[in-house]
Amino acid sequence: MNSFYTLIIIMTTLITGGTSQIGLALAQRLKAAGKGVVFGTRSPSKVPSGYNHVLLDWADPSTYENPFASSEYQIDTVYIIAPPATLNALEITKPFIDLAVAKGVKRFVLLSATIIEKGGLMAGKIYEYLDSLGVDYFVLRPTWFIENLFNSHSYTIRGQGEIISAVPKGRIPFISVEDIAQAAFEYITQGSNTKDKLIIGPEALTYDEVAQILTEVIGKPITHKPVSVAEQEARLASFGLSPEYAKFLSSEEGKSDAGTEAALVDQENKFVGNLSVRDVLEKNKAFWSS
């Protein structure tokens, strides 16, 4: 008697950049919707249980084939988060993108930023390259993250009770990583009639207002200390960022003070998240007592 069986190949989204906050939130949404997901990471131990993962390291091209070696799933969508603090992101990611297209990947989701235009630095060049390939792609262009308060700002908040920025008065519609992940999820599952979207939060606040909200949430006085663009550039460089990247970020903060991010609220091509700064701070209140 002959036996027959059907091999079911699961169409899967590859999440590059390891277990980044957005990547984790996107993976949770995909898994809850019954979609295949696999992490490409250089730190497998950080992948939550219940998720597939492969070794993928932007610094090691020999790992680029790994996501495509499985007989159980096929990668049809790739979420790209470029190497951090790298101005020449296309030079690093292009070989992988070319390989992914050759392996049959149909869609790409690229994490960029409101401050980066198509053809610009970092993810801007990747955006331009994806467009030249004629593949299906979508570019997430979020504004400044609320979660930066728990990362890049946390040292001075804990140690000095200060948020330091080069944005004295400018308003920013701060966005949460959960809402960025939701925008990515909606594109993957529903598609989009545009190739990119500005991703902003539900309210535009100054850093003074953010400091006041944080004060109310954690019960400790937090103030905002504005510095000049030049001072911020020096601060960022002292943290180990390259001089070019420190100059870029501090310059963009200066532009934010002039109203570039506040103006996003009036743009039509945007995704508006649900979580406010207060929502995220309340949810993560325990962070400040740990």
N, C-alpha and C positions, 0 to 999 in steps of 0.2 A: 504494500500500500504506500503510495507516495504521500508525502506530507508537504504541505505548502505553508508558507508564512509570509506575512507582509512586513517589510522593514519600514518603520515609520521614522522619517527624518524630521526633527523638530526645527522649525525656522526660529532663529535665535538672534537676540541683540547682544553684541559684544560691547562691553563698557570698558574703555581704556582709562588710563589714569588711576588704576587701582581702586581703592575704596575711598574715593573722595566723597565729601558730604553729598554732593549732587548725584554722583554715581550710585551711592547707596540708596538714596531716596528714589531714584529712578528705578533701580533694580527691585525695590519693594513694590512699587506700583506695577511693574511688568509681571512680577511673579503672582501678585494678587489677581491680576487679570488673566492668568493662565498662559502667559507668554514665556517663551524660552529666554533665558538670560545667562550670560557667562562673563565673569570678570577677567580682564587682562591686567595682571598686576605683577610687580616685582617683589611684593610682600605677601605671599599666599597666607601667612599666618593671620593676617588682618581681615581675611574674607570671612563674613559670618557663616555659620553652619547652615547647610541647606542650599548653598549656591555653588554652581560649578565655577571653576577658575582655571586659568592657565598662566604660565609664566610669560609675561610680556613686559619688556623693558625698552623704552625709547633709546637708551644708550647702548643697547645690544641688538643689532639687526638680526643676529642668529635666532632670536626668539620670535621674530615676526611671523613665522610659519605656524607657530603653535596653535593659535586659535582655529586654524583651518584643518587640523589634523584629525579631528574627531569623526567617527562614523555614526555617532548618535545624534548630532545636530549639525545644522548648516547655518553659518552666519549670513544673514541677509541684511542686517542693519548694524552700523558701527557708530557708537557715540565717541566722539573724539574730544579729549581734553589734552591740549598740547603740553609739552614739557613746561613747567613753571619758570617764570622769570627769564624766558628765552626769547630774544628778539627775532632770531632766525628759525622760527618754528617750522616753516615749510621745508626748509632744508633737511630737518630731522624727520618729519612725518611723511614726506612725499614718497619715499620707497615703500612704506607700509600701505599708504593709500593706493598706490599702483598695484601692489600685491593683492590687496583686498578686492579691487575691481576685477583683476584677473581671476580671482577665486569665486567670483559671482555675487559679490556684495551689491545690493540694489539701492541702499539708502545710507546716507551719512547724516549724523546730527553733530554739529560743531558748536562747542562752547566758545563764544567770543565775548564781546563787551560793547556797551553803548559807545564807549570812547574809541572803538576801533572800527574804522570804515573798511569796506571791501577794498582789497589791494593795499591796505595799510600794514603796520607792523604786526608781528606775531600772528594771531589767528586771522588777521586781515588777508595775509598772503595765502593762507590755506583756503579761505573763503573764495578768493579769486581763482585758485587752482581747481577747486571742486566745480566751480561754474564752468570752467574751460573743458572739463571732462564730459559734460552732458549727462551726468548722473543725477538721480534724485537726491536732493540735500536740503537741509534746513539749518539756519544759523541762529543760535540763541544769543541775544545781545543784552545781557542783564546790566543794570546799573550797579552801584556799589552794594556789597552784601551786608545785610544786618549782622550776619555771623562773624564779620570782621571784628566785632566787639569782643568776641570770645577768642580771637586769634591774634591778629596783628596789634590790636589796641589793648589786649588784656594785661600786658605787663605794666603799662603806665596806669591803667585803671586800678589794678591791685596795689601797686607800689606807691603811687602818687595821688590817687583819686582823680586822675585827669584823662580826658580824651584829647590827644594832640592831633591837630590837622592843619592843613593849609587852606581851609575853607571857613573863613571867619563868619560869614553871613549867608552864604549860598544854601539854597534848599535842594535836597536830594530825595527822590522817591525810593528810599532804601528797599531792597528786595530780599526775601528769604530764600535759602537754598531749596526748601520744600516747594516753593512756588516755581522756581526755575525748573526743578525736576518735573513738576506737573505740566509745564509748557512742553518739555521734551516728550513726555508720555503722550500728550494729546497729539503731537505731530506723528509719533510712531504709530499710534492706533487709529488716528483719524485723518492724517494728512494735513496739508495747508495750502492755501491759495497764494501764499507769498513764500519767498525763499529765505526770509529772515523776519524776526520780530524783535522789537525793543521789549525788554522784560523789566517792568517796574512794579513797585509796591503801591499800596492803596493810598498813601499819603506822603507828601513831600515835607521833610523836616530839616531844620538846621541842626548842626551838631550841639548847639546850646540846648535845643529842645530834647535831643536824644539824651544828653547828660542829665537833664531834669527827670526824664522818664526813668532812666537807670537809677537815679537817686531814690525815686519813689518806690521802685521795685525791690531794691536790695536794702533800703533803709540806711544807706551810707552816703554822705555828700560826695557827689561826683561833679566836676566842673569841666568845661571845655576850654582848652588852652590853644588859641590860634597862633600859628607861627607863619613866617614868610615861606614862599615857595623855595627859596634858597636854603633856608634852615631845614625844611622838610627833606629836601634832597640830601643834605648832609646827614640827617638822621637815618634815612633809609639806607644810604651807603654804609653807614656805621654798623648796620645790622647784617651786612654781608651781601647786599644786592650789588650787582654790577653798576658802575657809574652811569652807563647808558640807561639801564632799567630804572634806577633811582631818579634820574633826570626825567624820564618819561612819566613815571607815576606822579611825581611832585608837580610836574607841569599840568597834568590832567586835573589834579586837585585844584590848582589855580584857576583852570577853566571852569570847574564846577562852581567856584565862588562867583564867577561872572555870570552864572545862570544857565550853563549848557545842560545840566541834568534836570533842573527845574522845568526847562522848556519841553522835556520829553512828555510831560503830562498832557500837552496839547497835541501830540502827534497821533495820527490815526492808526499807523501800523504798529500796534503795541499789544502786549499781553499784560493785563493788570492782575497781580497776585492778590490773595486774600489776607495774608498775614501781615499785621502791622509790626512796627518795632516793639511796641508794648507786648503784643501777643508772643513774640519770640523770646523776649526777655523774661516774661512771666513763666513761660514753659521751661526755660532753662535757668530758673532762679537759683537752683542748688549749685550751679557751677561756681558761683562767687563765694560759697561757704566751704568749698572743697579744698 
